[in-house]
Amino acid sequence: MGPPYRRAGVNSLLCGARQPASVRQHGQAQPAQPREYVDSVPDEQASDVISGGRDPDRRPAAPWRPLVGATAVVLVAGVIAFRLITGGSGHPAPHKTPGSPSSVTLAAPTMLHGTPLAAGGAPPAALFLGGQELRVLQIGGHAPAGPTASALPTAGNTNDPLGPDPAVQQVISAAGGVVALILSHGQAGLPDIGDVVFIPAGPSGTGTPRIIARANYMALAPDHRDVWVEQAGPPDGNGPASSPAWLVGEDGRRLSANRDLGDQVLVAATVRGLLVQGPDQQRAFIDPQTGGAGPTGIPENAIIAGVDADQVAWQAVACPLRCALHVTDVRGGPATEIALPPHTAVGPNDTADFDPAGQRFALPLQTTGDQGTITGTSVYVADLSTRKLARVPGGPVPVAGLPAVSGAFPAGTSDVVSARWTADGSGLWIVATDGLYFQVAYWKGDGPLRVLPPEAGLAYKFGIPGTGTP
């Protein structure tokens, strides 16, 4: 076990200064004061907690209560799963309800199938896994990854500046590290203003996380280094009514003036401008300099599958038996349309990813039966130049084996699957979670899927540090 985290360091995440009410009411966003979260990072081959909220696999020896039961954990994780995954399409989910411990232990399910990932079976990588906390899974080139380690102080009460049960809502890759958005949900179940955290990471290890902004939405800038953030007000958040957005650097410096988005929420940042969505599901490109709006060519209510600086992948909300994946070039180039397998559709809660060259698109697709019931999820890779689709081995990921929880986790709901390319595009990392456990796998582009054993916990989002320096 590596050196323990300082309690004060972790508490700085959950107890950071919230903006005064007067600031929030008048829409004057304040610059973030970078501050440290932790001053040391365990050096073991393990998944270590950097920040977070409640988690079902907390260790009994800690001063906070463990959530390791069967019935209670099913209820708690069910609520957590539903509330988090409903935010996958750009609208983080409402506040979660804590449960009670139980003495029954669940067996870890296998979600991804393949050959065990042995030492040297994947390039060195740091996977930042987001759920009820943010963990980093260090995978060495010649040493296998170890089991996760969880160490959190007592947190998640109404006195926390981030509110009860803050959770990771977004994890994005940036030059020299990753950026995570951690927040809670408050009035009307809308996302409160939370912390935008940059975590430096590279071949030499993981550095000290620092808060760079306060927001409830964020998007990576086209330069893959800076970050656009928004303090969205109703109906998409509990921020100022003007919903100010601005550009911030990885060091917390403001790089632009405020651009008020009003009732529009930030979806992505592209070379064409800020992709935003209004309450009527209409989308537009906003020029961050002038505020002028331009059309996107994407139908309203379309499911956004993935976005990079130059392209938007989407699927029509209603389509015939054989749906198509559409890829729109935001610069105005020719659009791409790829036929998908019968009885498959984009899962709005899953995470897809363009490769660094923008030529391939890793896409989880849900398979449905004759009655429209989801039967599983498989990951595909779309070649945008040939318009061909190839299925990644190791699937399908089965539906979650949880009973129905009224108003929370429906019976038979599919697992949440995320895919991310390595920084050089040579391989693909996949993470699947069922609300109680998660499993990590790697695919190098041919041969079998290389899998790690399932672990207790939630991992609905994950990111891999980008190349370059902060």
C-alpha positions in Angstrom: 0.0 0.0 0.0 1.3 3.4 -0.9 1.4 6.4 1.4 -2.0 7.5 2.7 -3.7 10.6 1.4 -3.9 13.5 3.8 -7.5 14.0 5.1 -7.2 17.7 4.6 -6.2 17.2 1.0 -9.2 15.1 0.1 -11.5 17.3 2.1 -10.4 20.3 -0.1 -12.4 18.7 -2.9 -15.6 18.3 -1.0 -15.3 21.5 1.0 -14.0 24.0 -1.5 -15.3 27.5 -1.4 -18.7 27.9 -3.1 -19.5 31.2 -4.8 -21.5 33.7 -2.9 -25.2 33.9 -3.6 -24.8 37.4 -4.9 -22.4 36.2 -7.5 -24.6 33.4 -8.7 -27.7 35.7 -8.9 -26.0 38.3 -11.0 -24.2 35.9 -13.3 -20.7 37.3 -12.6 -18.6 34.2 -12.7 -15.5 34.4 -10.5 -12.0 33.1 -11.5 -11.1 29.9 -9.8 -8.3 29.9 -7.3 -6.2 26.8 -8.0 -5.8 24.8 -4.8 -4.4 21.4 -4.1 -6.5 18.3 -3.6 -3.8 15.9 -2.4 0.0 16.2 -1.9 0.9 12.5 -2.6 -0.1 9.7 -4.9 0.3 6.1 -4.0 2.9 4.4 -6.2 1.5 0.9 -6.2 0.0 -0.7 -9.3 -3.6 -0.1 -8.1 -6.6 2.0 -8.7 -6.3 4.8 -6.2 -9.0 7.3 -5.2 -8.2 10.9 -6.0 -11.5 12.5 -5.3 -15.2 11.6 -4.9 -18.3 11.1 -2.9 -20.0 7.9 -1.8 -18.9 4.5 -3.2 -20.3 1.1 -2.6 -17.0 -0.6 -2.0 -15.6 1.4 0.8 -13.3 -0.4 3.2 -14.8 -1.5 6.6 -11.8 -0.2 8.5 -12.4 3.4 7.5 -14.5 5.8 9.6 -17.2 6.0 6.9 -19.9 3.3 6.6 -19.4 0.4 4.1 -22.0 -0.4 1.5 -21.4 -4.1 0.8 -24.8 -5.6 1.1 -27.0 -7.4 -1.4 -30.5 -5.9 -1.2 -29.3 -2.6 0.2 -26.5 -2.3 -2.3 -28.8 -3.2 -5.2 -31.1 -0.4 -4.1 -28.3 2.1 -3.6 -26.4 1.2 -6.7 -29.6 1.1 -8.7 -30.4 4.6 -7.8 -26.8 5.7 -8.4 -26.7 4.0 -11.7 -29.9 5.5 -13.0 -29.2 9.0 -11.8 -25.7 9.0 -13.3 -26.4 7.3 -16.6 -29.3 9.6 -17.4 -26.7 12.4 -17.5 -24.8 10.6 -20.4 -26.6 12.6 -23.1 -25.4 15.9 -21.6 -27.9 16.4 -18.7 -26.4 15.2 -15.4 -28.9 13.4 -13.3 -30.6 14.4 -10.1 -29.5 13.8 -6.5 -29.1 10.3 -5.2 -30.4 8.7 -2.0 -28.0 6.8 0.3 -28.9 3.4 1.6 -28.1 1.0 4.4 -25.4 -1.6 4.8 -26.1 -5.4 4.6 -24.1 -8.4 5.4 -24.6 -10.3 2.2 -21.8 -10.3 -0.4 -22.4 -10.4 -4.2 -20.3 -12.3 -6.6 -18.5 -10.1 -9.2 -20.1 -10.6 -12.6 -18.1 -11.0 -15.9 -19.1 -8.3 -18.3 -16.3 -8.4 -20.9 -14.9 -11.7 -22.3 -11.5 -12.5 -23.6 -7.9 -13.4 -22.5 -6.7 -12.1 -19.2 -4.6 -9.0 -19.5 -1.1 -10.1 -18.5 2.0 -8.0 -17.8 3.1 -6.5 -21.1 -0.2 -7.2 -22.8 -1.0 -3.4 -23.1 1.1 -0.3 -23.3 1.6 1.7 -20.0 -1.5 3.7 -19.3 -3.3 5.6 -16.6 -7.1 5.2 -16.7 -9.1 7.8 -14.7 -12.3 6.1 -13.8 -15.3 8.3 -12.8 -18.3 7.2 -10.8 -19.1 8.1 -7.2 -15.4 8.9 -6.9 -12.4 9.5 -9.3 -9.9 6.7 -9.4 -6.7 6.3 -11.4 -5.9 2.8 -12.6 -2.1 2.6 -13.4 -1.3 -0.1 -15.8 2.4 -0.8 -16.3 4.1 -2.2 -19.4 5.7 -5.0 -17.5 3.6 -5.3 -14.4 -0.1 -6.2 -14.1 -2.5 -3.8 -12.6 -3.5 -4.4 -9.0 -6.8 -4.3 -7.2 -8.5 -1.0 -6.5 -8.0 0.9 -3.2 -10.6 3.1 -1.7 -9.9 5.7 1.0 -12.4 8.5 1.5 -13.1 10.7 4.5 -16.6 11.1 5.9 -18.5 13.1 3.2 -21.8 13.7 1.5 -23.9 15.6 4.0 -25.9 18.8 3.5 -23.1 20.9 4.9 -20.7 20.0 2.1 -20.1 22.9 -0.3 -20.5 20.5 -3.2 -23.8 19.2 -1.7 -24.6 15.7 -0.6 -23.0 12.8 -2.5 -21.0 14.7 -5.1 -20.1 12.5 -8.1 -18.0 12.6 -11.2 -20.1 13.9 -14.1 -17.5 14.2 -16.9 -13.9 13.0 -17.5 -12.1 14.4 -20.6 -8.6 13.8 -21.9 -6.4 16.9 -22.2 -2.7 17.6 -23.1 -0.7 16.3 -20.2 -3.5 14.9 -18.1 -7.3 14.7 -17.7 -10.0 17.1 -16.6 -12.9 16.0 -14.3 -16.1 17.7 -13.4 -17.4 16.8 -9.9 -20.7 18.1 -8.6 -23.9 17.3 -6.8 -27.5 18.0 -7.6 -29.6 20.4 -5.7 -32.8 22.3 -6.1 -35.2 20.7 -8.6 -32.7 17.9 -9.1 -30.5 20.2 -11.3 -26.7 20.1 -11.3 -25.2 22.6 -8.8 -22.0 24.5 -9.6 -19.2 22.0 -9.0 -15.4 21.7 -9.3 -13.5 21.4 -12.6 -10.3 19.6 -11.7 -7.1 19.2 -13.8 -5.0 16.2 -12.9 -1.5 16.2 -14.5 -0.4 12.7 -15.7 2.2 11.2 -18.0 4.8 8.5 -18.2 6.4 9.7 -15.0 3.2 9.3 -13.0 0.3 11.3 -11.7 0.7 14.8 -10.3 -1.3 16.9 -7.8 -4.9 17.6 -8.9 -5.9 21.3 -8.9 -9.2 23.1 -9.3 -9.2 25.3 -12.3 -12.8 26.5 -12.4 -16.3 26.2 -10.9 -19.0 25.1 -13.3 -21.6 22.5 -14.0 -20.8 21.8 -17.7 -17.5 21.6 -19.5 -16.0 20.8 -23.0 -12.5 20.4 -24.3 -11.3 23.2 -26.6 -10.2 22.3 -30.1 -6.5 22.7 -29.1 -7.0 19.7 -26.7 -5.4 21.8 -23.9 -7.8 24.4 -22.7 -11.3 23.9 -21.4 -14.6 25.7 -22.0 -16.8 25.8 -18.8 -20.3 26.9 -18.2 -22.3 27.8 -15.1 -25.7 26.9 -16.5 -28.8 28.2 -14.9 -32.4 26.8 -15.2 -33.6 24.7 -16.9 -30.2 22.9 -17.1 -28.6 23.8 -13.8 -28.6 25.8 -10.6 -26.2 28.5 -11.8 -26.8 32.1 -12.8 -29.7 32.8 -15.2 -27.3 34.2 -17.8 -25.4 30.8 -17.9 -22.0 32.4 -18.4 -19.3 30.3 -20.3 -15.6 31.0 -20.6 -12.3 29.5 -21.6 -9.9 28.4 -18.9 -6.4 27.0 -19.0 -5.1 24.0 -17.2 -3.4 26.3 -14.7 -6.8 28.0 -13.9 -6.2 31.2 -15.8 -9.1 32.7 -17.6 -8.4 32.9 -21.3 -11.6 34.7 -22.5 -14.4 37.0 -21.4 -17.8 35.6 -20.4 -20.1 34.4 -23.2 -23.6 34.2 -21.8 -25.5 31.2 -23.2 -28.9 31.9 -21.6 -31.1 28.8 -21.6 -28.6 26.9 -23.7 -26.3 24.2 -22.3 -22.7 23.5 -23.5 -22.4 20.2 -25.4 -19.0 20.5 -27.0 -16.4 22.9 -28.4 -15.5 22.6 -32.1 -13.5 24.5 -34.7 -16.9 25.9 -35.8 -17.7 27.2 -32.4 -19.5 26.1 -29.2 -22.1 23.4 -29.8 -25.0 24.2 -27.6 -28.5 22.7 -27.0 -31.6 24.6 -26.0 -34.6 23.4 -24.0 -36.4 22.6 -27.3 -33.6 20.2 -28.2 -32.5 22.5 -31.0 -28.7 22.7 -31.4 -26.6 25.6 -32.7 -23.0 26.6 -33.1 -22.2 29.7 -31.1 -19.3 32.0 -32.1 -17.5 32.5 -28.8 -16.2 35.9 -29.9 -19.4 37.5 -31.3 -22.1 35.3 -29.8 -23.6 34.7 -33.3 -25.5 31.5 -33.8 -25.2 29.2 -36.8 -27.1 26.0 -37.9 -25.6 22.5 -37.2 -27.4 20.4 -39.8 -28.3 18.0 -37.0 -32.0 17.2 -36.5 -33.6 18.2 -33.2 -33.8 15.3 -30.8 -31.0 13.4 -32.6 -28.9 11.3 -30.3 -25.3 12.7 -30.2 -23.0 9.7 -30.2 -19.7 11.6 -30.1 -18.0 14.8 -30.9 -14.4 16.0 -31.6 -13.1 19.3 -32.8 -14.0 18.6 -36.4 -16.9 16.1 -36.4 -20.2 15.3 -34.8 -21.5 11.7 -34.8 -25.3 11.3 -34.4 -28.3 9.0 -35.0 -31.9 10.0 -35.7 -34.1 9.5 -32.7 -36.6 7.5 -34.8 -35.3 5.3 -37.6 -36.4 2.1 -39.3 -35.1 -1.4 -38.5 -31.7 -0.7 -39.9 -30.5 2.6 -38.4 -27.6 4.6 -39.7 -24.7 6.5 -38.0 -24.3 10.0 -39.4 -21.0 11.9 -39.1 -21.2 15.6 -39.8 -18.1 17.6 -40.8 -18.5 20.9 -38.9 -16.3 22.6 -41.4 -18.9 21.9 -44.1 -17.2 18.9 -45.7 -19.1 15.9 -47.0 -21.1 14.0 -44.5 -20.6 10.3 -43.8 -23.3 7.8 -43.4 -22.6 4.2 -42.1 -25.3 1.5 -42.0 -25.5 -0.2 -38.6 -26.4 -3.8 -38.0 -30.1 -4.7 -37.7 -31.7 -4.3 -34.3 -28.9 -2.1 -33.0 -29.0 1.5 -31.8 -26.8 4.1 -30.1 -27.1 3.9 -26.3 -27.5 7.5 -25.0 -25.8 6.6 -21.8 -22.7 4.9 -23.4 -19.5 6.8 -24.4 -18.1 6.6 -27.9 -14.8 8.1 -29.1 -13.1 9.4 -32.3 -9.5 8.3 -32.7 -6.8 11.0 -32.6 -6.6 11.1 -36.4 -10.4 11.4 -36.7 -10.6 8.5 -39.1 -12.1 5.8 -36.8 -15.0 5.9 -34.4 -15.3 3.4 -31.5 -19.0 3.0 -30.8 -20.9 0.9 -28.3 -24.2 -0.3 -29.8 -27.2 -1.8 -28.0 -28.8 -4.9 -29.5 -32.6 -5.2 -29.1 -34.9 -8.1 -29.4 -38.2 -8.3 -31.4 -40.1 -6.6 -28.6 -37.5 -3.8 -28.4 -36.0 -5.1 -25.2 -32.2 -4.5 -24.9 -30.4 -7.8 -24.9 -26.8 -6.6 -24.6 -24.2 -4.1 -25.8 -21.3 -4.6 -28.2 -18.5 -2.3 -29.2 -17.8 -1.6 -32.9 -15.2 0.4 -34.7 -16.4 2.4 -37.7 -13.8 3.2 -40.4 -15.0 6.6 -41.7 -13.1 6.4 -45.0 -14.4 3.0 -46.1 -17.7 3.4 -44.2 -17.3 -0.1 -42.8 -18.1 -1.4 -39.3 -16.1 -4.0 -37.4 -17.2 -5.6 -34.1 -14.7 -5.7 -31.3 -14.4 -9.2 -29.8 -15.4 -9.8 -26.2 -19.1 -8.9 -26.3 -21.9 -8.6 -26.0 -21.9 -7.0 -22.6 -25.0 -8.5 -20.9 -27.8 -6.4 -19.5 -27.5 -5.5 -15.9 -28.6 -8.3 -13.6 -30.4 -6.1 -11.1 -34.1 -6.1 -10.0 -36.3 -3.2 -10.8 -36.1 -0.2 -8.4 -39.2 2.0 -8.8 -38.2 5.3 -10.4 -34.6 4.4 -10.4 -33.0 1.4 -12.1 -35.4 -0.5 -14.4 -35.1 -4.3 -14.6 -33.1 -5.4 -17.7 -31.4 -2.0 -18.2 -28.2 -2.5 -20.2 -24.8 -2.0 -18.6 -23.1 1.3 -19.4 -20.1 0.9 -21.7 -17.4 3.4 -22.5 -14.7 3.3 -25.1 -11.5 5.4 -25.4 -8.6 5.3 -27.8 -5.1 5.4 -26.6 -3.3 8.7 -27.0 -1.6 7.5 -30.2 -4.6 5.7 -31.6 -2.9 2.3 -31.5 -5.4 0.5 -29.2 -8.7 0.8 -27.6 -9.6 0.7 -23.8 -13.1 -0.4 -22.8 -14.8 0.0 -19.4 -18.2 -1.6 -18.6 -20.2 -1.1 -15.4 -23.5 -2.6 -14.2 -24.2 -0.3 -11.3 -22.4 -2.5 -8.8 -19.1 -3.5 -10.5 -16.9 -2.4 -13.4 -14.5 -4.2 -15.7 -11.7 -2.9 -17.8 -10.4 -4.3 -21.1 -7.9 -3.5 -23.9 -7.9 -4.3 -27.6 -4.9 -3.7 -29.8 -6.9 -3.8 -33.1 -6.6 -7.5 -33.7 -6.7 -10.7 -31.8 -8.8 -11.3 -28.6 -9.9 -8.7 -26.1 -7.5 -8.5 -23.1 -9.5 -8.2 -19.9 -8.9 -7.4 -16.2 -11.0 -9.0 -13.4 -14.2 -7.2 -12.4 -14.0 -4.9 -9.4 -16.6 -3.5 -7.1 -17.5 0.2 -7.7 -18.9 2.4 -10.4 -17.1 3.6 -13.5 -19.5 5.3 -15.9 -17.0 7.7 -17.3 -13.3 7.4 -17.9 -10.4 9.3 -19.6 -6.8 8.8 -20.6 -4.2 11.5 -20.4 -3.5 13.2 -23.7 -0.1 13.7 -25.2 1.9 16.9 -24.7 2.6 18.9 -21.6 0.2 21.0 -19.6 
